Amino acid sequence: MKSTFTDRIHEIADRLAQLAPSHRDPERFHEEKSELVDALRRLAANDNIGAQNGRAS
């Protein structure tokens, strides 16, 4: 099943809600944060492409 825009936003929100620094692996927090930012930027870019082509996302 293809993931919808809304499903993807919920997935990212769930990951963000669980995001917390860890004293055992402090670098992992920043890696995960960067992955979430990248995912949101890709969604925004894809949404902008769809809007420019007259398509709903």
PDB file of N, CA, C and O in Angstrom:
ATOM      1  N   MET A   1       0.843  -1.182   0.000  1.00  0.00           N
ATOM      2  CA  MET A   1       0.000   0.000   0.000  1.00  0.00           C
ATOM      3  C   MET A   1       0.885   1.240   0.000  1.00  0.00           C
ATOM      4  O   MET A   1       1.851   1.324   0.758  1.00  0.00           O
ATOM      5  N   LYS A   2       0.552   2.192  -0.846  1.00  0.00           N
ATOM      6  CA  LYS A   2       1.327   3.418  -0.954  1.00  0.00           C
ATOM      7  C   LYS A   2       1.045   4.322   0.249  1.00  0.00           C
ATOM      8  O   LYS A   2      -0.105   4.532   0.636  1.00  0.00           O
ATOM      9  N   SER A   3       2.117   4.843   0.820  1.00  0.00           N
ATOM     10  CA  SER A   3       1.985   5.743   1.962  1.00  0.00           C
ATOM     11  C   SER A   3       1.503   7.108   1.488  1.00  0.00           C
ATOM     12  O   SER A   3       2.056   7.680   0.549  1.00  0.00           O
ATOM     13  N   THR A   4       0.477   7.620   2.139  1.00  0.00           N
ATOM     14  CA  THR A   4      -0.027   8.934   1.773  1.00  0.00           C
ATOM     15  C   THR A   4       0.762  10.020   2.485  1.00  0.00           C
ATOM     16  O   THR A   4       1.496   9.749   3.435  1.00  0.00           O
ATOM     17  N   PHE A   5       0.607  11.226   2.024  1.00  0.00           N
ATOM     18  CA  PHE A   5       1.263  12.379   2.633  1.00  0.00           C
ATOM     19  C   PHE A   5       0.927  12.448   4.123  1.00  0.00           C
ATOM     20  O   PHE A   5       1.817  12.638   4.952  1.00  0.00           O
ATOM     21  N   THR A   6      -0.337  12.298   4.460  1.00  0.00           N
ATOM     22  CA  THR A   6      -0.776  12.362   5.856  1.00  0.00           C
ATOM     23  C   THR A   6      -0.182  11.230   6.681  1.00  0.00           C
ATOM     24  O   THR A   6       0.240  11.446   7.817  1.00  0.00           O
ATOM     25  N   ASP A   7      -0.144  10.031   6.123  1.00  0.00           N
ATOM     26  CA  ASP A   7       0.464   8.898   6.828  1.00  0.00           C
ATOM     27  C   ASP A   7       1.925   9.182   7.136  1.00  0.00           C
ATOM     28  O   ASP A   7       2.405   8.911   8.236  1.00  0.00           O
ATOM     29  N   ARG A   8       2.620   9.728   6.157  1.00  0.00           N
ATOM     30  CA  ARG A   8       4.050  10.028   6.327  1.00  0.00           C
ATOM     31  C   ARG A   8       4.251  11.095   7.411  1.00  0.00           C
ATOM     32  O   ARG A   8       5.172  10.980   8.220  1.00  0.00           O
ATOM     33  N   ILE A   9       3.413  12.115   7.437  1.00  0.00           N
ATOM     34  CA  ILE A   9       3.506  13.149   8.472  1.00  0.00           C
ATOM     35  C   ILE A   9       3.282  12.532   9.850  1.00  0.00           C
ATOM     36  O   ILE A   9       4.002  12.856  10.795  1.00  0.00           O
ATOM     37  N   HIS A  10       2.306  11.660   9.972  1.00  0.00           N
ATOM     38  CA  HIS A  10       2.049  10.992  11.257  1.00  0.00           C
ATOM     39  C   HIS A  10       3.242  10.129  11.680  1.00  0.00           C
ATOM     40  O   HIS A  10       3.613  10.102  12.853  1.00  0.00           O
ATOM     41  N   GLU A  11       3.827   9.437  10.728  1.00  0.00           N
ATOM     42  CA  GLU A  11       4.997   8.611  11.025  1.00  0.00           C
ATOM     43  C   GLU A  11       6.155   9.471  11.557  1.00  0.00           C
ATOM     44  O   GLU A  11       6.806   9.110  12.538  1.00  0.00           O
ATOM     45  N   ILE A  12       6.399  10.600  10.906  1.00  0.00           N
ATOM     46  CA  ILE A  12       7.462  11.504  11.349  1.00  0.00           C
ATOM     47  C   ILE A  12       7.131  12.081  12.718  1.00  0.00           C
ATOM     48  O   ILE A  12       8.014  12.197  13.567  1.00  0.00           O
ATOM     49  N   ALA A  13       5.878  12.442  12.942  1.00  0.00           N
ATOM     50  CA  ALA A  13       5.464  12.977  14.246  1.00  0.00           C
ATOM     51  C   ALA A  13       5.662  11.948  15.352  1.00  0.00           C
ATOM     52  O   ALA A  13       6.083  12.297  16.456  1.00  0.00           O
ATOM     53  N   ASP A  14       5.364  10.691  15.067  1.00  0.00           N
ATOM     54  CA  ASP A  14       5.572   9.631  16.058  1.00  0.00           C
ATOM     55  C   ASP A  14       7.051   9.486  16.402  1.00  0.00           C
ATOM     56  O   ASP A  14       7.411   9.347  17.571  1.00  0.00           O
ATOM     57  N   ARG A  15       7.903   9.521  15.382  1.00  0.00           N
ATOM     58  CA  ARG A  15       9.351   9.435  15.629  1.00  0.00           C
ATOM     59  C   ARG A  15       9.835  10.647  16.413  1.00  0.00           C
ATOM     60  O   ARG A  15      10.675  10.521  17.304  1.00  0.00           O
ATOM     61  N   LEU A  16       9.309  11.808  16.086  1.00  0.00           N
ATOM     62  CA  LEU A  16       9.695  13.034  16.791  1.00  0.00           C
ATOM     63  C   LEU A  16       9.262  12.985  18.249  1.00  0.00           C
ATOM     64  O   LEU A  16       9.994  13.444  19.126  1.00  0.00           O
ATOM     65  N   ALA A  17       8.093  12.439  18.519  1.00  0.00           N
ATOM     66  CA  ALA A  17       7.593  12.342  19.894  1.00  0.00           C
ATOM     67  C   ALA A  17       8.489  11.450  20.752  1.00  0.00           C
ATOM     68  O   ALA A  17       8.580  11.646  21.964  1.00  0.00           O
ATOM     69  N   GLN A  18       9.147  10.479  20.133  1.00  0.00           N
ATOM     70  CA  GLN A  18      10.017   9.563  20.863  1.00  0.00           C
ATOM     71  C   GLN A  18      11.466  10.041  20.935  1.00  0.00           C
ATOM     72  O   GLN A  18      12.282   9.445  21.638  1.00  0.00           O
ATOM     73  N   LEU A  19      11.785  11.107  20.215  1.00  0.00           N
ATOM     74  CA  LEU A  19      13.158  11.592  20.137  1.00  0.00           C
ATOM     75  C   LEU A  19      13.610  12.174  21.474  1.00  0.00           C
ATOM     76  O   LEU A  19      12.967  13.064  22.030  1.00  0.00           O
ATOM     77  N   ALA A  20      14.712  11.662  21.969  1.00  0.00           N
ATOM     78  CA  ALA A  20      15.268  12.150  23.234  1.00  0.00           C
ATOM     79  C   ALA A  20      16.765  11.865  23.259  1.00  0.00           C
ATOM     80  O   ALA A  20      17.202  10.827  22.762  1.00  0.00           O
ATOM     81  N   PRO A  21      17.552  12.762  23.827  1.00  0.00           N
ATOM     82  CA  PRO A  21      18.988  12.504  23.948  1.00  0.00           C
ATOM     83  C   PRO A  21      19.248  11.293  24.851  1.00  0.00           C
ATOM     84  O   PRO A  21      18.474  11.000  25.762  1.00  0.00           O
ATOM     85  N   SER A  22      20.327  10.616  24.581  1.00  0.00           N
ATOM     86  CA  SER A  22      20.714   9.451  25.381  1.00  0.00           C
ATOM     87  C   SER A  22      22.162   9.628  25.821  1.00  0.00           C
ATOM     88  O   SER A  22      23.025   9.981  25.017  1.00  0.00           O
ATOM     89  N   HIS A  23      22.417   9.384  27.080  1.00  0.00           N
ATOM     90  CA  HIS A  23      23.797   9.499  27.565  1.00  0.00           C
ATOM     91  C   HIS A  23      24.667   8.365  27.015  1.00  0.00           C
ATOM     92  O   HIS A  23      25.890   8.497  26.962  1.00  0.00           O
ATOM     93  N   ARG A  24      24.055   7.266  26.609  1.00  0.00           N
ATOM     94  CA  ARG A  24      24.809   6.143  26.040  1.00  0.00           C
ATOM     95  C   ARG A  24      25.234   6.390  24.603  1.00  0.00           C
ATOM     96  O   ARG A  24      26.276   5.902  24.164  1.00  0.00           O
ATOM     97  N   ASP A  25      24.412   7.161  23.859  1.00  0.00           N
ATOM     98  CA  ASP A  25      24.712   7.434  22.445  1.00  0.00           C
ATOM     99  C   ASP A  25      24.231   8.837  22.084  1.00  0.00           C
ATOM    100  O   ASP A  25      23.245   8.995  21.365  1.00  0.00           O
ATOM    101  N   PRO A  26      24.932   9.857  22.586  1.00  0.00           N
ATOM    102  CA  PRO A  26      24.464  11.235  22.361  1.00  0.00           C
ATOM    103  C   PRO A  26      24.429  11.636  20.887  1.00  0.00           C
ATOM    104  O   PRO A  26      23.614  12.471  20.494  1.00  0.00           O
ATOM    105  N   GLU A  27      25.296  11.057  20.075  1.00  0.00           N
ATOM    106  CA  GLU A  27      25.320  11.405  18.657  1.00  0.00           C
ATOM    107  C   GLU A  27      24.057  10.926  17.939  1.00  0.00           C
ATOM    108  O   GLU A  27      23.630  11.545  16.964  1.00  0.00           O
ATOM    109  N   ARG A  28      23.464   9.844  18.405  1.00  0.00           N
ATOM    110  CA  ARG A  28      22.264   9.287  17.771  1.00  0.00           C
ATOM    111  C   ARG A  28      21.108  10.288  17.765  1.00  0.00           C
ATOM    112  O   ARG A  28      20.337  10.333  16.807  1.00  0.00           O
ATOM    113  N   PHE A  29      20.982  11.082  18.815  1.00  0.00           N
ATOM    114  CA  PHE A  29      19.935  12.104  18.877  1.00  0.00           C
ATOM    115  C   PHE A  29      20.054  13.052  17.681  1.00  0.00           C
ATOM    116  O   PHE A  29      19.064  13.352  17.014  1.00  0.00           O
ATOM    117  N   HIS A  30      21.270  13.513  17.424  1.00  0.00           N
ATOM    118  CA  HIS A  30      21.483  14.468  16.336  1.00  0.00           C
ATOM    119  C   HIS A  30      21.309  13.811  14.965  1.00  0.00           C
ATOM    120  O   HIS A  30      20.836  14.445  14.022  1.00  0.00           O
ATOM    121  N   GLU A  31      21.692  12.546  14.862  1.00  0.00           N
ATOM    122  CA  GLU A  31      21.482  11.828  13.606  1.00  0.00           C
ATOM    123  C   GLU A  31      19.992  11.668  13.317  1.00  0.00           C
ATOM    124  O   GLU A  31      19.534  11.916  12.201  1.00  0.00           O
ATOM    125  N   GLU A  32      19.250  11.256  14.327  1.00  0.00           N
ATOM    126  CA  GLU A  32      17.802  11.067  14.158  1.00  0.00           C
ATOM    127  C   GLU A  32      17.117  12.397  13.845  1.00  0.00           C
ATOM    128  O   GLU A  32      16.242  12.462  12.982  1.00  0.00           O
ATOM    129  N   LYS A  33      17.521  13.454  14.549  1.00  0.00           N
ATOM    130  CA  LYS A  33      16.960  14.783  14.295  1.00  0.00           C
ATOM    131  C   LYS A  33      17.212  15.193  12.840  1.00  0.00           C
ATOM    132  O   LYS A  33      16.309  15.700  12.174  1.00  0.00           O
ATOM    133  N   SER A  34      18.426  14.977  12.353  1.00  0.00           N
ATOM    134  CA  SER A  34      18.753  15.314  10.969  1.00  0.00           C
ATOM    135  C   SER A  34      17.922  14.501   9.979  1.00  0.00           C
ATOM    136  O   SER A  34      17.484  15.028   8.957  1.00  0.00           O
ATOM    137  N   GLU A  35      17.704  13.228  10.277  1.00  0.00           N
ATOM    138  CA  GLU A  35      16.873  12.379   9.412  1.00  0.00           C
ATOM    139  C   GLU A  35      15.434  12.892   9.357  1.00  0.00           C
ATOM    140  O   GLU A  35      14.816  12.901   8.292  1.00  0.00           O
ATOM    141  N   LEU A  36      14.908  13.314  10.495  1.00  0.00           N
ATOM    142  CA  LEU A  36      13.537  13.832  10.545  1.00  0.00           C
ATOM    143  C   LEU A  36      13.424  15.149   9.770  1.00  0.00           C
ATOM    144  O   LEU A  36      12.459  15.356   9.035  1.00  0.00           O
ATOM    145  N   VAL A  37      14.390  16.019   9.931  1.00  0.00           N
ATOM    146  CA  VAL A  37      14.395  17.288   9.187  1.00  0.00           C
ATOM    147  C   VAL A  37      14.445  17.007   7.689  1.00  0.00           C
ATOM    148  O   VAL A  37      13.709  17.618   6.913  1.00  0.00           O
ATOM    149  N   ASP A  38      15.306  16.090   7.289  1.00  0.00           N
ATOM    150  CA  ASP A  38      15.419  15.735   5.873  1.00  0.00           C
ATOM    151  C   ASP A  38      14.100  15.165   5.335  1.00  0.00           C
ATOM    152  O   ASP A  38      13.668  15.514   4.236  1.00  0.00           O
ATOM    153  N   ALA A  39      13.473  14.295   6.112  1.00  0.00           N
ATOM    154  CA  ALA A  39      12.199  13.713   5.682  1.00  0.00           C
ATOM    155  C   ALA A  39      11.132  14.785   5.487  1.00  0.00           C
ATOM    156  O   ALA A  39      10.379  14.750   4.514  1.00  0.00           O
ATOM    157  N   LEU A  40      11.073  15.732   6.409  1.00  0.00           N
ATOM    158  CA  LEU A  40      10.098  16.816   6.286  1.00  0.00           C
ATOM    159  C   LEU A  40      10.392  17.699   5.076  1.00  0.00           C
ATOM    160  O   LEU A  40       9.473  18.114   4.372  1.00  0.00           O
ATOM    161  N   ARG A  41      11.655  17.982   4.838  1.00  0.00           N
ATOM    162  CA  ARG A  41      12.022  18.807   3.677  1.00  0.00           C
ATOM    163  C   ARG A  41      11.701  18.097   2.366  1.00  0.00           C
ATOM    164  O   ARG A  41      11.260  18.731   1.408  1.00  0.00           O
ATOM    165  N   ARG A  42      11.922  16.775   2.318  1.00  0.00           N
ATOM    166  CA  ARG A  42      11.570  16.025   1.106  1.00  0.00           C
ATOM    167  C   ARG A  42      10.069  16.035   0.870  1.00  0.00           C
ATOM    168  O   ARG A  42       9.616  16.182  -0.265  1.00  0.00           O
ATOM    169  N   LEU A  43       9.295  15.878   1.943  1.00  0.00           N
ATOM    170  CA  LEU A  43       7.832  15.940   1.804  1.00  0.00           C
ATOM    171  C   LEU A  43       7.391  17.306   1.291  1.00  0.00           C
ATOM    172  O   LEU A  43       6.537  17.403   0.410  1.00  0.00           O
ATOM    173  N   ALA A  44       7.978  18.352   1.847  1.00  0.00           N
ATOM    174  CA  ALA A  44       7.625  19.712   1.417  1.00  0.00           C
ATOM    175  C   ALA A  44       7.990  19.926  -0.049  1.00  0.00           C
ATOM    176  O   ALA A  44       7.213  20.515  -0.800  1.00  0.00           O
ATOM    177  N   ALA A  45       9.161  19.455  -0.460  1.00  0.00           N
ATOM    178  CA  ALA A  45       9.587  19.604  -1.854  1.00  0.00           C
ATOM    179  C   ALA A  45       8.653  18.845  -2.791  1.00  0.00           C
ATOM    180  O   ALA A  45       8.269  19.359  -3.842  1.00  0.00           O
ATOM    181  N   ASN A  46       8.287  17.622  -2.412  1.00  0.00           N
ATOM    182  CA  ASN A  46       7.367  16.840  -3.241  1.00  0.00           C
ATOM    183  C   ASN A  46       5.997  17.481  -3.311  1.00  0.00           C
ATOM    184  O   ASN A  46       5.352  17.457  -4.359  1.00  0.00           O
ATOM    185  N   ASP A  47       5.543  18.056  -2.203  1.00  0.00           N
ATOM    186  CA  ASP A  47       4.248  18.735  -2.184  1.00  0.00           C
ATOM    187  C   ASP A  47       4.285  19.960  -3.085  1.00  0.00           C
ATOM    188  O   ASP A  47       3.316  20.240  -3.790  1.00  0.00           O
ATOM    189  N   ASN A  48       5.392  20.691  -3.068  1.00  0.00           N
ATOM    190  CA  ASN A  48       5.524  21.863  -3.927  1.00  0.00           C
ATOM    191  C   ASN A  48       5.542  21.475  -5.391  1.00  0.00           C
ATOM    192  O   ASN A  48       4.977  22.184  -6.223  1.00  0.00           O
ATOM    193  N   ILE A  49       6.173  20.375  -5.720  1.00  0.00           N
ATOM    194  CA  ILE A  49       6.199  19.895  -7.107  1.00  0.00           C
ATOM    195  C   ILE A  49       4.802  19.540  -7.570  1.00  0.00           C
ATOM    196  O   ILE A  49       4.403  19.889  -8.681  1.00  0.00           O
ATOM    197  N   GLY A  50       4.046  18.838  -6.712  1.00  0.00           N
ATOM    198  CA  GLY A  50       2.670  18.484  -7.042  1.00  0.00           C
ATOM    199  C   GLY A  50       1.796  19.709  -7.213  1.00  0.00           C
ATOM    200  O   GLY A  50       0.955  19.752  -8.110  1.00  0.00           O
ATOM    201  N   ALA A  51       1.985  20.705  -6.361  1.00  0.00           N
ATOM    202  CA  ALA A  51       1.190  21.933  -6.449  1.00  0.00           C
ATOM    203  C   ALA A  51       1.518  22.700  -7.734  1.00  0.00           C
ATOM    204  O   ALA A  51       0.631  23.281  -8.360  1.00  0.00           O
ATOM    205  N   GLN A  52       2.785  22.696  -8.117  1.00  0.00           N
ATOM    206  CA  GLN A  52       3.187  23.404  -9.340  1.00  0.00           C
ATOM    207  C   GLN A  52       2.628  22.727 -10.582  1.00  0.00           C
ATOM    208  O   GLN A  52       2.386  23.378 -11.598  1.00  0.00           O
ATOM    209  N   ASN A  53       2.427  21.430 -10.495  1.00  0.00           N
ATOM    210  CA  ASN A  53       1.872  20.686 -11.634  1.00  0.00           C
ATOM    211  C   ASN A  53       0.354  20.595 -11.593  1.00  0.00           C
ATOM    212  O   ASN A  53      -0.255  19.922 -12.425  1.00  0.00           O
ATOM    213  N   GLY A  54      -0.255  21.271 -10.627  1.00  0.00           N
ATOM    214  CA  GLY A  54      -1.707  21.281 -10.548  1.00  0.00           C
ATOM    215  C   GLY A  54      -2.300  20.048  -9.913  1.00  0.00           C
ATOM    216  O   GLY A  54      -3.503  19.811 -10.025  1.00  0.00           O
ATOM    217  N   ARG A  55      -1.487  19.266  -9.252  1.00  0.00           N
ATOM    218  CA  ARG A  55      -1.974  18.043  -8.602  1.00  0.00           C
ATOM    219  C   ARG A  55      -2.083  18.263  -7.113  1.00  0.00           C
ATOM    220  O   ARG A  55      -1.303  19.009  -6.521  1.00  0.00           O
ATOM    221  N   ALA A  56      -3.045  17.617  -6.520  1.00  0.00           N
ATOM    222  CA  ALA A  56      -3.142  17.598  -5.057  1.00  0.00           C
ATOM    223  C   ALA A  56      -2.180  16.543  -4.561  1.00  0.00           C
ATOM    224  O   ALA A  56      -1.933  15.553  -5.249  1.00  0.00           O
ATOM    225  N   SER A  57      -1.628  16.745  -3.359  1.00  0.00           N
ATOM    226  CA  SER A  57      -0.701  15.757  -2.815  1.00  0.00           C
ATOM    227  C   SER A  57      -1.413  14.694  -2.044  1.00  0.00           C
ATOM    228  O   SER A  57      -0.776  13.782  -1.518  1.00  0.00           O
TER     229      SER A  57
END
